[in-house]
């Protein structure tokens, strides 16, 4: 059994490496609101985001709030964090009651970006943290 497993691991690693690239670390970057492009011969690894505002506390009334933070990815707005607050919910007696509900979503990283990809910080994002790699044959 262990011999078969070893053969499969060797086979999968050999096949998966056929189209692989070698990457050499180049530098770190912070992308702000000015659009930047991944240069030819480079690959960017988007590591995370520096937000311009902290997570907002849940309201203490029946107010509903929707807050979202975004980046500009190839000219399109891409949400990277969303906060939703709601103070109303329907109980089992078909009445509405106030109780705070809170939802927070964040884009998972890393994201790998090929040459030609454009990127800029958007609403609620101060910087995008990038690692730049050189493609090596």
N, CA, C and O atoms as a GROMACS GRO file, in nm:
protein
  548
    1UNK      N    1   0.082  -0.120   0.000
    1UNK     CA    2   0.000   0.000   0.000
    1UNK      C    3   0.086   0.126   0.000
    1UNK      O    4   0.059   0.220  -0.074
    2UNK      N    5   0.191   0.127   0.083
    2UNK     CA    6   0.275   0.246   0.090
    2UNK      C    7   0.355   0.265  -0.039
    2UNK      O    8   0.386   0.379  -0.076
    3UNK      N    9   0.388   0.158  -0.109
    3UNK     CA   10   0.459   0.169  -0.236
    3UNK      C   11   0.370   0.233  -0.342
    3UNK      O   12   0.415   0.318  -0.418
    4UNK      N   13   0.242   0.193  -0.346
    4UNK     CA   14   0.148   0.253  -0.441
    4UNK      C   15   0.128   0.402  -0.412
    4UNK      O   16   0.122   0.483  -0.504
    5UNK      N   17   0.119   0.436  -0.286
    5UNK     CA   18   0.103   0.576  -0.247
    5UNK      C   19   0.224   0.657  -0.290
    5UNK      O   20   0.210   0.768  -0.342
    6UNK      N   21   0.342   0.604  -0.268
    6UNK     CA   22   0.465   0.672  -0.306
    6UNK      C   23   0.472   0.693  -0.457
    6UNK      O   24   0.514   0.799  -0.503
    7UNK      N   25   0.430   0.592  -0.536
    7UNK     CA   26   0.429   0.604  -0.681
    7UNK      C   27   0.331   0.713  -0.724
    7UNK      O   28   0.363   0.792  -0.813
    8UNK      N   29   0.211   0.719  -0.662
    8UNK     CA   30   0.113   0.822  -0.695
    8UNK      C   31   0.163   0.961  -0.660
    8UNK      O   32   0.146   1.055  -0.738
    9UNK      N   33   0.225   0.976  -0.547
    9UNK     CA   34   0.278   1.107  -0.508
    9UNK      C   35   0.385   1.151  -0.607
    9UNK      O   36   0.387   1.267  -0.648
   10UNK      N   37   0.474   1.061  -0.646
   10UNK     CA   38   0.579   1.093  -0.743
   10UNK      C   39   0.517   1.132  -0.877
   10UNK      O   40   0.559   1.229  -0.939
   11UNK      N   41   0.417   1.055  -0.923
   11UNK     CA   42   0.352   1.080  -1.052
   11UNK      C   43   0.282   1.216  -1.052
   11UNK      O   44   0.298   1.293  -1.147
   12UNK      N   45   0.206   1.246  -0.949
   12UNK     CA   46   0.133   1.373  -0.941
   12UNK      C   47   0.230   1.490  -0.934
   12UNK      O   48   0.208   1.592  -1.000
   13UNK      N   49   0.337   1.479  -0.857
   13UNK     CA   50   0.432   1.590  -0.848
   13UNK      C   51   0.506   1.609  -0.979
   13UNK      O   52   0.538   1.722  -1.014
   14UNK      N   53   0.534   1.502  -1.053
   14UNK     CA   54   0.602   1.514  -1.182
   14UNK      C   55   0.510   1.578  -1.285
   14UNK      O   56   0.554   1.666  -1.360
   15UNK      N   57   0.383   1.537  -1.291
   15UNK     CA   58   0.289   1.591  -1.387
   15UNK      C   59   0.256   1.737  -1.357
   15UNK      O   60   0.250   1.819  -1.449
   16UNK      N   61   0.236   1.770  -1.231
   16UNK     CA   62   0.199   1.907  -1.195
   16UNK      C   63   0.314   2.006  -1.219
   16UNK      O   64   0.289   2.125  -1.234
   17UNK      N   65   0.436   1.959  -1.224
   17UNK     CA   66   0.550   2.047  -1.245
   17UNK      C   67   0.579   2.077  -1.390
   17UNK      O   68   0.669   2.155  -1.419
   18UNK      N   69   0.505   2.016  -1.484
   18UNK     CA   70   0.534   2.034  -1.626
   18UNK      C   71   0.518   2.178  -1.671
   18UNK      O   72   0.601   2.228  -1.747
   19UNK      N   73   0.415   2.247  -1.626
   19UNK     CA   74   0.392   2.384  -1.669
   19UNK      C   75   0.430   2.485  -1.563
   19UNK      O   76   0.389   2.601  -1.571
   20UNK      N   77   0.507   2.446  -1.466
   20UNK     CA   78   0.538   2.533  -1.353
   20UNK      C   79   0.640   2.640  -1.393
   20UNK      O   80   0.718   2.622  -1.487
   21UNK      N   81   0.637   2.750  -1.321
   21UNK     CA   82   0.732   2.858  -1.339
   21UNK      C   83   0.819   2.866  -1.215
   21UNK      O   84   0.780   2.824  -1.106
   22UNK      N   85   0.935   2.921  -1.234
   22UNK     CA   86   1.018   2.953  -1.120
   22UNK      C   87   1.001   3.101  -1.093
   22UNK      O   88   1.007   3.184  -1.184
   23UNK      N   89   0.978   3.135  -0.968
   23UNK     CA   90   0.960   3.274  -0.930
   23UNK      C   91   1.073   3.316  -0.838
   23UNK      O   92   1.112   3.243  -0.747
   24UNK      N   93   1.125   3.435  -0.863
   24UNK     CA   94   1.227   3.493  -0.776
   24UNK      C   95   1.168   3.617  -0.712
   24UNK      O   96   1.112   3.703  -0.780
   25UNK      N   97   1.179   3.625  -0.580
   25UNK     CA   98   1.126   3.742  -0.509
   25UNK      C   99   1.196   3.868  -0.560
   25UNK      O  100   1.317   3.870  -0.577
   26UNK      N  101   1.116   3.974  -0.584
   26UNK     CA  102   1.170   4.101  -0.630
   26UNK      C  103   1.164   4.208  -0.524
   26UNK      O  104   1.268   4.254  -0.476
   27UNK      N  105   1.041   4.249  -0.486
   27UNK     CA  106   1.027   4.356  -0.387
   27UNK      C  107   0.887   4.357  -0.331
   27UNK      O  108   0.798   4.287  -0.380
   28UNK      N  109   0.868   4.438  -0.226
   28UNK     CA  110   0.736   4.461  -0.170
   28UNK      C  111   0.683   4.594  -0.223
   28UNK      O  112   0.761   4.685  -0.253
   29UNK      N  113   0.552   4.605  -0.233
   29UNK     CA  114   0.490   4.727  -0.284
   29UNK      C  115   0.366   4.758  -0.203
   29UNK      O  116   0.301   4.668  -0.149
   30UNK      N  117   0.333   4.885  -0.194
   30UNK     CA  118   0.204   4.930  -0.143
   30UNK      C  119   0.137   5.006  -0.256
   30UNK      O  120   0.189   5.106  -0.304
   31UNK      N  121   0.022   4.958  -0.298
   31UNK     CA  122  -0.054   5.022  -0.404
   31UNK      C  123  -0.158   5.113  -0.338
   31UNK      O  124  -0.234   5.068  -0.252
   32UNK      N  125  -0.162   5.241  -0.378
   32UNK     CA  126  -0.262   5.333  -0.323
   32UNK      C  127  -0.370   5.356  -0.430
   32UNK      O  128  -0.396   5.267  -0.511
   33UNK      N  129  -0.433   5.472  -0.430
   33UNK     CA  130  -0.544   5.497  -0.522
   33UNK      C  131  -0.500   5.522  -0.666
   33UNK      O  132  -0.584   5.528  -0.756
   34UNK      N  133  -0.371   5.537  -0.689
   34UNK     CA  134  -0.320   5.552  -0.826
   34UNK      C  135  -0.310   5.412  -0.889
   34UNK      O  136  -0.249   5.322  -0.832
   35UNK      N  137  -0.371   5.395  -1.006
   35UNK     CA  138  -0.372   5.265  -1.073
   35UNK      C  139  -0.230   5.222  -1.110
   35UNK      O  140  -0.153   5.301  -1.166
   36UNK      N  141  -0.196   5.098  -1.079
   36UNK     CA  142  -0.066   5.039  -1.110
   36UNK      C  143  -0.090   4.911  -1.189
   36UNK      O  144  -0.194   4.846  -1.173
   37UNK      N  145   0.005   4.874  -1.273
   37UNK     CA  146  -0.009   4.757  -1.359
   37UNK      C  147   0.104   4.659  -1.332
   37UNK      O  148   0.219   4.699  -1.314
   38UNK      N  149   0.071   4.530  -1.329
   38UNK     CA  150   0.174   4.427  -1.314
   38UNK      C  151   0.258   4.429  -1.442
   38UNK      O  152   0.205   4.405  -1.550
   39UNK      N  153   0.390   4.456  -1.431
   39UNK     CA  154   0.474   4.464  -1.550
   39UNK      C  155   0.494   4.328  -1.617
   39UNK      O  156   0.478   4.223  -1.554
   40UNK      N  157   0.529   4.331  -1.744
   40UNK     CA  158   0.562   4.209  -1.818
   40UNK      C  159   0.682   4.142  -1.750
   40UNK      O  160   0.778   4.209  -1.711
   41UNK      N  161   0.675   4.011  -1.738
   41UNK     CA  162   0.784   3.936  -1.674
   41UNK      C  163   0.774   3.932  -1.522
   41UNK      O  164   0.863   3.879  -1.456
   42UNK      N  165   0.667   3.990  -1.467
   42UNK     CA  166   0.647   3.993  -1.321
   42UNK      C  167   0.515   3.925  -1.286
   42UNK      O  168   0.425   3.914  -1.369
   43UNK      N  169   0.505   3.882  -1.163
   43UNK     CA  170   0.380   3.830  -1.104
   43UNK      C  171   0.367   3.895  -0.968
   43UNK      O  172   0.463   3.901  -0.891
   44UNK      N  173   0.246   3.943  -0.937
   44UNK     CA  174   0.220   4.001  -0.806
   44UNK      C  175   0.140   3.905  -0.720
   44UNK      O  176   0.051   3.835  -0.768
   45UNK      N  177   0.175   3.904  -0.594
   45UNK     CA  178   0.098   3.828  -0.495
   45UNK      C  179   0.034   3.931  -0.402
   45UNK      O  180   0.102   3.998  -0.325
   46UNK      N  181  -0.100   3.944  -0.412
   46UNK     CA  182  -0.173   4.037  -0.327
   46UNK      C  183  -0.186   3.973  -0.189
   46UNK      O  184  -0.252   3.870  -0.174
   47UNK      N  185  -0.124   4.034  -0.090
   47UNK     CA  186  -0.118   3.976   0.044
   47UNK      C  187  -0.230   4.023   0.136
   47UNK      O  188  -0.278   3.945   0.219
   48UNK      N  189  -0.273   4.147   0.122
   48UNK     CA  190  -0.375   4.197   0.214
   48UNK      C  191  -0.404   4.343   0.188
   48UNK      O  192  -0.356   4.402   0.090
   49UNK      N  193  -0.484   4.401   0.278
   49UNK     CA  194  -0.533   4.537   0.260
   49UNK      C  195  -0.514   4.617   0.389
   49UNK      O  196  -0.529   4.564   0.499
   50UNK      N  197  -0.480   4.744   0.375
   50UNK     CA  198  -0.476   4.837   0.487
   50UNK      C  199  -0.598   4.926   0.470
   50UNK      O  200  -0.607   5.004   0.375
   51UNK      N  201  -0.693   4.913   0.562
   51UNK     CA  202  -0.819   4.986   0.551
   51UNK      C  203  -0.804   5.125   0.607
   51UNK      O  204  -0.726   5.149   0.699
   52UNK      N  205  -0.881   5.218   0.551
   52UNK     CA  206  -0.876   5.356   0.598
   52UNK      C  207  -0.973   5.381   0.713
   52UNK      O  208  -0.971   5.488   0.774
   53UNK      N  209  -1.056   5.283   0.743
   53UNK     CA  210  -1.147   5.296   0.857
   53UNK      C  211  -1.158   5.163   0.930
   53UNK      O  212  -1.148   5.056   0.870
   54UNK      N  213  -1.177   5.172   1.059
   54UNK     CA  214  -1.190   5.051   1.142
   54UNK      C  215  -1.330   4.992   1.125
   54UNK      O  216  -1.419   5.055   1.069
   55UNK      N  217  -1.347   4.872   1.174
   55UNK     CA  218  -1.479   4.810   1.176
   55UNK      C  219  -1.569   4.894   1.266
   55UNK      O  220  -1.529   4.932   1.376
   56UNK      N  221  -1.688   4.923   1.219
   56UNK     CA  222  -1.781   5.009   1.291
   56UNK      C  223  -1.857   4.926   1.394
   56UNK      O  224  -1.889   4.810   1.369
   57UNK      N  225  -1.884   4.985   1.511
   57UNK     CA  226  -1.964   4.916   1.612
   57UNK      C  227  -2.108   4.901   1.565
   57UNK      O  228  -2.160   4.985   1.492
   58UNK      N  229  -2.171   4.794   1.607
   58UNK     CA  230  -2.311   4.769   1.573
   58UNK      C  231  -2.397   4.879   1.634
   58UNK      O  232  -2.377   4.914   1.751
   59UNK      N  233  -2.491   4.936   1.558
   59UNK     CA  234  -2.575   5.043   1.613
   59UNK      C  235  -2.663   4.993   1.728
   59UNK      O  236  -2.694   4.875   1.737
   60UNK      N  237  -2.701   5.084   1.815
   60UNK     CA  238  -2.782   5.047   1.931
   60UNK      C  239  -2.930   5.079   1.911
   60UNK      O  240  -3.006   5.083   2.007
   61UNK      N  241  -2.969   5.102   1.787
   61UNK     CA  242  -3.110   5.126   1.757
   61UNK      C  243  -3.149   5.035   1.641
   61UNK      O  244  -3.072   4.946   1.604
   62UNK      N  245  -3.264   5.055   1.586
   62UNK     CA  246  -3.310   4.973   1.475
   62UNK      C  247  -3.252   5.014   1.340
   62UNK      O  248  -3.303   4.972   1.236
   63UNK      N  249  -3.146   5.094   1.340
   63UNK     CA  250  -3.086   5.141   1.218
   63UNK      C  251  -3.017   5.028   1.142
   63UNK      O  252  -2.949   4.945   1.203
   64UNK      N  253  -3.035   5.026   1.012
   64UNK     CA  254  -2.965   4.930   0.926
   64UNK      C  255  -2.850   5.003   0.857
   64UNK      O  256  -2.870   5.110   0.800
   65UNK      N  257  -2.732   4.946   0.861
   65UNK     CA  258  -2.614   5.004   0.796
   65UNK      C  259  -2.551   4.901   0.704
   65UNK      O  260  -2.541   4.783   0.738
   66UNK      N  261  -2.509   4.945   0.587
   66UNK     CA  262  -2.433   4.862   0.493
   66UNK      C  263  -2.306   4.938   0.458
   66UNK      O  264  -2.313   5.046   0.398
   67UNK      N  265  -2.192   4.885   0.495
   67UNK     CA  266  -2.064   4.949   0.470
   67UNK      C  267  -1.979   4.851   0.389
   67UNK      O  268  -1.969   4.734   0.425
   68UNK      N  269  -1.918   4.899   0.281
   68UNK     CA  270  -1.831   4.811   0.204
   68UNK      C  271  -1.705   4.884   0.162
   68UNK      O  272  -1.706   5.005   0.138
   69UNK      N  273  -1.596   4.811   0.156
   69UNK     CA  274  -1.466   4.862   0.114
   69UNK      C  275  -1.427   4.787  -0.012
   69UNK      O  276  -1.456   4.668  -0.026
   70UNK      N  277  -1.361   4.858  -0.105
   70UNK     CA  278  -1.334   4.795  -0.234
   70UNK      C  279  -1.199   4.836  -0.290
   70UNK      O  280  -1.136   4.931  -0.244
   71UNK      N  281  -1.156   4.762  -0.392
   71UNK     CA  282  -1.039   4.796  -0.472
   71UNK      C  283  -1.087   4.806  -0.617
   71UNK      O  284  -1.199   4.768  -0.649
   72UNK      N  285  -1.000   4.857  -0.703
   72UNK     CA  286  -1.031   4.862  -0.846
   72UNK      C  287  -0.940   4.759  -0.912
   72UNK      O  288  -0.818   4.774  -0.915
   73UNK      N  289  -1.001   4.653  -0.965
   73UNK     CA  290  -0.931   4.538  -1.020
   73UNK      C  291  -0.963   4.530  -1.169
   73UNK      O  292  -1.077   4.502  -1.206
   74UNK      N  293  -0.863   4.556  -1.255
   74UNK     CA  294  -0.883   4.560  -1.400
   74UNK      C  295  -0.998   4.653  -1.439
   74UNK      O  296  -1.078   4.621  -1.527
   75UNK      N  297  -1.005   4.768  -1.372
   75UNK     CA  298  -1.107   4.868  -1.404
   75UNK      C  299  -1.243   4.842  -1.342
   75UNK      O  300  -1.335   4.922  -1.362
   76UNK      N  301  -1.258   4.733  -1.268
   76UNK     CA  302  -1.386   4.699  -1.206
   76UNK      C  303  -1.376   4.706  -1.055
   76UNK      O  304  -1.274   4.668  -0.996
   77UNK      N  305  -1.482   4.756  -0.993
   77UNK     CA  306  -1.488   4.762  -0.846
   77UNK      C  307  -1.500   4.619  -0.793
   77UNK      O  308  -1.587   4.543  -0.836
   78UNK      N  309  -1.413   4.584  -0.698
   78UNK     CA  310  -1.415   4.452  -0.636
   78UNK      C  311  -1.422   4.471  -0.484
   78UNK      O  312  -1.332   4.529  -0.425
   79UNK      N  313  -1.529   4.423  -0.424
   79UNK     CA  314  -1.546   4.437  -0.279
   79UNK      C  315  -1.445   4.348  -0.207
   79UNK      O  316  -1.428   4.232  -0.242
   80UNK      N  317  -1.379   4.404  -0.104
   80UNK     CA  318  -1.283   4.327  -0.026
   80UNK      C  319  -1.322   4.315   0.121
   80UNK      O  320  -1.266   4.233   0.194
   81UNK      N  321  -1.419   4.397   0.164
   81UNK     CA  322  -1.471   4.385   0.301
   81UNK      C  323  -1.611   4.443   0.304
   81UNK      O  324  -1.637   4.547   0.244
   82UNK      N  325  -1.700   4.376   0.373
   82UNK     CA  326  -1.837   4.425   0.386
   82UNK      C  327  -1.883   4.408   0.529
   82UNK      O  328  -1.856   4.307   0.593
   83UNK      N  329  -1.954   4.510   0.578
   83UNK     CA  330  -2.014   4.505   0.711
   83UNK      C  331  -2.163   4.533   0.695
   83UNK      O  332  -2.203   4.628   0.628
   84UNK      N  333  -2.243   4.450   0.756
   84UNK     CA  334  -2.387   4.467   0.750
   84UNK      C  335  -2.441   4.466   0.892
   84UNK      O  336  -2.410   4.376   0.971
   85UNK      N  337  -2.523   4.566   0.924
   85UNK     CA  338  -2.585   4.576   1.056
   85UNK      C  339  -2.735   4.585   1.037
   85UNK      O  340  -2.784   4.662   0.954
   86UNK      N  341  -2.806   4.509   1.112
   86UNK     CA  342  -2.952   4.516   1.107
   86UNK      C  343  -3.005   4.506   1.248
   86UNK      O  344  -2.955   4.427   1.328
   87UNK      N  345  -3.104   4.585   1.278
   87UNK     CA  346  -3.161   4.583   1.411
   87UNK      C  347  -3.298   4.519   1.417
   87UNK      O  348  -3.354   4.503   1.526
   88UNK      N  349  -3.353   4.483   1.302
   88UNK     CA  350  -3.487   4.425   1.302
   88UNK      C  351  -3.483   4.279   1.257
   88UNK      O  352  -3.409   4.242   1.165
   89UNK      N  353  -3.562   4.197   1.322
   89UNK     CA  354  -3.581   4.060   1.277
   89UNK      C  355  -3.722   4.020   1.310
   89UNK      O  356  -3.784   4.076   1.400
   90UNK      N  357  -3.772   3.923   1.239
   90UNK     CA  358  -3.908   3.877   1.262
   90UNK      C  359  -3.903   3.760   1.360
   90UNK      O  360  -3.830   3.664   1.339
   91UNK      N  361  -3.981   3.771   1.467
   91UNK     CA  362  -3.982   3.661   1.564
   91UNK      C  363  -4.090   3.559   1.526
   91UNK      O  364  -4.158   3.575   1.425
   92UNK      N  365  -4.105   3.457   1.605
   92UNK     CA  366  -4.196   3.348   1.571
   92UNK      C  367  -4.344   3.385   1.583
   92UNK      O  368  -4.431   3.308   1.543
   93UNK      N  369  -4.373   3.503   1.638
   93UNK     CA  370  -4.513   3.545   1.653
   93UNK      C  371  -4.554   3.645   1.545
   93UNK      O  372  -4.655   3.714   1.560
   94UNK      N  373  -4.478   3.653   1.437
   94UNK     CA  374  -4.503   3.746   1.327
   94UNK      C  375  -4.497   3.893   1.370
   94UNK      O  376  -4.561   3.979   1.310
   95UNK      N  377  -4.422   3.918   1.472
   95UNK     CA  378  -4.398   4.055   1.516
   95UNK      C  379  -4.252   4.090   1.487
   95UNK      O  380  -4.167   4.002   1.475
   96UNK      N  381  -4.226   4.217   1.477
   96UNK     CA  382  -4.088   4.261   1.459
   96UNK      C  383  -4.034   4.305   1.594
   96UNK      O  384  -4.102   4.375   1.670
   97UNK      N  385  -3.916   4.266   1.622
   97UNK     CA  386  -3.850   4.304   1.747
   97UNK      C  387  -3.712   4.358   1.714
   97UNK      O  388  -3.657   4.326   1.608
   98UNK      N  389  -3.656   4.437   1.802
   98UNK     CA  390  -3.523   4.490   1.779
   98UNK      C  391  -3.421   4.401   1.848
   98UNK      O  392  -3.432   4.370   1.966
   99UNK      N  393  -3.323   4.361   1.772
   99UNK     CA  394  -3.208   4.288   1.826
   99UNK      C  395  -3.094   4.308   1.726
   99UNK      O  396  -3.115   4.292   1.606
  100UNK      N  397  -2.977   4.343   1.772
  100UNK     CA  398  -2.868   4.370   1.678
  100UNK      C  399  -2.821   4.242   1.608
  100UNK      O  400  -2.800   4.138   1.672
  101UNK      N  401  -2.804   4.252   1.478
  101UNK     CA  402  -2.745   4.145   1.399
  101UNK      C  403  -2.625   4.206   1.327
  101UNK      O  404  -2.633   4.318   1.277
  102UNK      N  405  -2.516   4.133   1.323
  102UNK     CA  406  -2.392   4.184   1.266
  102UNK      C  407  -2.333   4.080   1.172
  102UNK      O  408  -2.331   3.961   1.203
  103UNK      N  409  -2.284   4.126   1.055
  103UNK     CA  410  -2.222   4.039   0.957
  103UNK      C  411  -2.096   4.107   0.906
  103UNK      O  412  -2.100   4.225   0.871
  104UNK      N  413  -1.985   4.036   0.902
  104UNK     CA  414  -1.859   4.089   0.849
  104UNK      C  415  -1.801   3.988   0.752
  104UNK      O  416  -1.790   3.870   0.784
  105UNK      N  417  -1.765   4.034   0.633
  105UNK     CA  418  -1.704   3.950   0.532
  105UNK      C  419  -1.577   4.017   0.482
  105UNK      O  420  -1.575   4.138   0.461
  106UNK      N  421  -1.469   3.939   0.464
  106UNK     CA  422  -1.345   3.991   0.408
  106UNK      C  423  -1.293   3.898   0.300
  106UNK      O  424  -1.304   3.775   0.311
  107UNK      N  425  -1.236   3.958   0.193
  107UNK     CA  426  -1.177   3.881   0.084
  107UNK      C  427  -1.056   3.805   0.137
  107UNK      O  428  -0.972   3.861   0.206
  108UNK      N  429  -1.049   3.678   0.105
  108UNK     CA  430  -0.934   3.596   0.146
  108UNK      C  431  -0.815   3.625   0.055
  108UNK      O  432  -0.831   3.646  -0.065
  109UNK      N  433  -0.699   3.626   0.111
  109UNK     CA  434  -0.576   3.644   0.036
  109UNK      C  435  -0.483   3.529   0.070
  109UNK      O  436  -0.501   3.467   0.175
  110UNK      N  437  -0.385   3.497  -0.010
  110UNK     CA  438  -0.333   3.577  -0.121
  110UNK      C  439  -0.412   3.555  -0.250
  110UNK      O  440  -0.482   3.455  -0.267
  111UNK      N  441  -0.397   3.652  -0.339
  111UNK     CA  442  -0.445   3.641  -0.476
  111UNK      C  443  -0.324   3.664  -0.567
  111UNK      O  444  -0.250   3.761  -0.549
  112UNK      N  445  -0.304   3.577  -0.664
  112UNK     CA  446  -0.192   3.589  -0.757
  112UNK      C  447  -0.238   3.662  -0.882
  112UNK      O  448  -0.342   3.629  -0.938
  113UNK      N  449  -0.160   3.761  -0.926
  113UNK     CA  450  -0.199   3.846  -1.038
  113UNK      C  451  -0.095   3.835  -1.150
  113UNK      O  452   0.023   3.858  -1.126
  114UNK      N  453  -0.138   3.801  -1.272
  114UNK     CA  454  -0.045   3.791  -1.385
  114UNK      C  455  -0.012   3.928  -1.444
  114UNK      O  456  -0.076   4.028  -1.412
  115UNK      N  457   0.089   3.930  -1.530
  115UNK     CA  458   0.129   4.053  -1.598
  115UNK      C  459   0.010   4.112  -1.673
  115UNK      O  460  -0.071   4.040  -1.730
  116UNK      N  461   0.001   4.246  -1.671
  116UNK     CA  462  -0.106   4.316  -1.739
  116UNK      C  463  -0.225   4.348  -1.651
  116UNK      O  464  -0.311   4.428  -1.690
  117UNK      N  465  -0.234   4.288  -1.532
  117UNK     CA  466  -0.343   4.316  -1.440
  117UNK      C  467  -0.327   4.456  -1.383
  117UNK      O  468  -0.217   4.496  -1.344
  118UNK      N  469  -0.437   4.533  -1.378
  118UNK     CA  470  -0.431   4.666  -1.318
  118UNK      C  471  -0.498   4.663  -1.181
  118UNK      O  472  -0.590   4.585  -1.157
  119UNK      N  473  -0.449   4.748  -1.091
  119UNK     CA  474  -0.492   4.744  -0.952
  119UNK      C  475  -0.480   4.883  -0.889
  119UNK      O  476  -0.383   4.955  -0.914
  120UNK      N  477  -0.578   4.918  -0.808
  120UNK     CA  478  -0.574   5.043  -0.732
  120UNK      C  479  -0.660   5.027  -0.607
  120UNK      O  480  -0.757   4.951  -0.607
  121UNK      N  481  -0.623   5.100  -0.500
  121UNK     CA  482  -0.706   5.103  -0.380
  121UNK      C  483  -0.833   5.179  -0.414
  121UNK      O  484  -0.831   5.272  -0.495
  122UNK      N  485  -0.943   5.142  -0.352
  122UNK     CA  486  -1.071   5.207  -0.375
  122UNK      C  487  -1.130   5.259  -0.246
  122UNK      O  488  -1.057   5.300  -0.156
  123UNK      N  489  -1.261   5.257  -0.238
  123UNK     CA  490  -1.334   5.310  -0.123
  123UNK      C  491  -1.299   5.230   0.003
  123UNK      O  492  -1.310   5.108   0.006
  124UNK      N  493  -1.256   5.301   0.106
  124UNK     CA  494  -1.227   5.240   0.235
  124UNK      C  495  -1.095   5.166   0.244
  124UNK      O  496  -1.061   5.113   0.350
  125UNK      N  497  -1.018   5.163   0.136
  125UNK     CA  498  -0.887   5.095   0.135
  125UNK      C  499  -0.779   5.199   0.113
  125UNK      O  500  -0.783   5.274   0.015
  126UNK      N  501  -0.682   5.205   0.205
  126UNK     CA  502  -0.573   5.300   0.194
  126UNK      C  503  -0.461   5.243   0.108
  126UNK      O  504  -0.407   5.312   0.020
  127UNK      N  505  -0.425   5.116   0.133
  127UNK     CA  506  -0.317   5.050   0.059
  127UNK      C  507  -0.351   4.904   0.034
  127UNK      O  508  -0.426   4.841   0.109
  128UNK      N  509  -0.293   4.852  -0.073
  128UNK     CA  510  -0.296   4.708  -0.102
  128UNK      C  511  -0.152   4.660  -0.090
  128UNK      O  512  -0.062   4.715  -0.153
  129UNK      N  513  -0.130   4.557  -0.008
  129UNK     CA  514   0.003   4.503   0.014
  129UNK      C  515   0.035   4.398  -0.093
  129UNK      O  516  -0.039   4.302  -0.113
  130UNK      N  517   0.149   4.420  -0.163
  130UNK     CA  518   0.187   4.336  -0.277
  130UNK      C  519   0.330   4.285  -0.259
  130UNK      O  520   0.418   4.356  -0.212
  131UNK      N  521   0.350   4.159  -0.296
  131UNK     CA  522   0.485   4.104  -0.314
  131UNK      C  523   0.504   4.085  -0.463
  131UNK      O  524   0.421   4.022  -0.529
  132UNK      N  525   0.613   4.138  -0.517
  132UNK     CA  526   0.640   4.126  -0.660
  132UNK      C  527   0.747   4.020  -0.684
  132UNK      O  528   0.851   4.017  -0.617
  133UNK      N  529   0.719   3.933  -0.780
  133UNK     CA  530   0.812   3.826  -0.816
  133UNK      C  531   0.851   3.840  -0.962
  133UNK      O  532   0.772   3.885  -1.045
  134UNK      N  533   0.975   3.801  -0.993
  134UNK     CA  534   1.024   3.796  -1.130
  134UNK      C  535   1.002   3.654  -1.181
  134UNK      O  536   1.032   3.557  -1.111
  135UNK      N  537   0.950   3.641  -1.304
  135UNK     CA  538   0.938   3.510  -1.366
  135UNK      C  539   1.076   3.469  -1.416
  135UNK      O  540   1.143   3.544  -1.486
  136UNK      N  541   1.116   3.350  -1.379
  136UNK     CA  542   1.246   3.299  -1.423
  136UNK      C  543   1.223   3.170  -1.502
  136UNK      O  544   1.144   3.086  -1.459
  137UNK      N  545   1.289   3.153  -1.615
  137UNK     CA  546   1.268   3.033  -1.697
  137UNK      C  547   1.313   2.905  -1.629
  137UNK      O  548   1.302   2.797  -1.687
   0.00000   0.00000   0.00000
